[in-house]
């Protein structure tokens, strides 16, 4: 994870920095792994290490990240993998889980392949 990235990656980095004052932040653009056109910024993974997460369960941590990126999630950002840790958690285990594999296609395409109706076509 990391690097400057494109405009959306820079926006994600800036908004998470402003909202969560992370001690460590990595932004990974996974879009090329998902078959979009070159330069598309639609799928991201973020690692956010912040003292703001202390005492919060994982769901609340993810909600803070999603709130900071509300506009992006409503628009160009299609998928977001979130790893949210406290500084103590990161210090004791600085390893990241692997990104989930892309299954390819969309739910709409999968349903058609399975012989079912696509959403909204019943």
Number of C-alpha atoms within 10 A of each C-alpha: 13 14 11 11 14 12 10 17 21 13 14 19 20 12 15 21 17 11 14 18 15 21 13 14 19 16 22 19 21 20 21 14 12 16 12 13 9 8 9 17 21 21 19 21 21 22 19 28 23 22 15 16 20 13 10 12 10 13 9 13 22 18 12 17 21 16 15 19 19 13 11 16 15 9 9 13 20 13 14 18 16 17 18 24 24 20 20 13 13 17 11 8 10 10 8 10 6 6 11 8 8 11 10 11 11 9 12 13 14 15 13 12 11 9 8 13 14 15 11 6 6 6
